[in-house]
């Protein structure tokens, strides 16, 4: 079974064909805090750069990433910080 991090990477690569994609597991820094389910996969940071974001506002980018992740955010992962940009930014 793939990790949540691997699943996130697959979904984002398929949706955006990013020129840069870093998915950082921040769960250890949230141990014992709200949303920590003990799985070790509750909090992530996504740094993604893709041409698809060129004509989108910051909010549209955030929504696009959350949409591409489907049921992962909110159901299986407590929090995702997103830094989305176009290659020219």
Secondary structure, DSSP 4 states (H G I P E B T S, - for coil): ---HHHHHHHHHHHHH--SEEEEEE-GGGGTTSTT--SSS-SEEEEEEE-GGGTT--HHHHHHHHHHHHTTIIIIIBSEEEEEEE-TT-
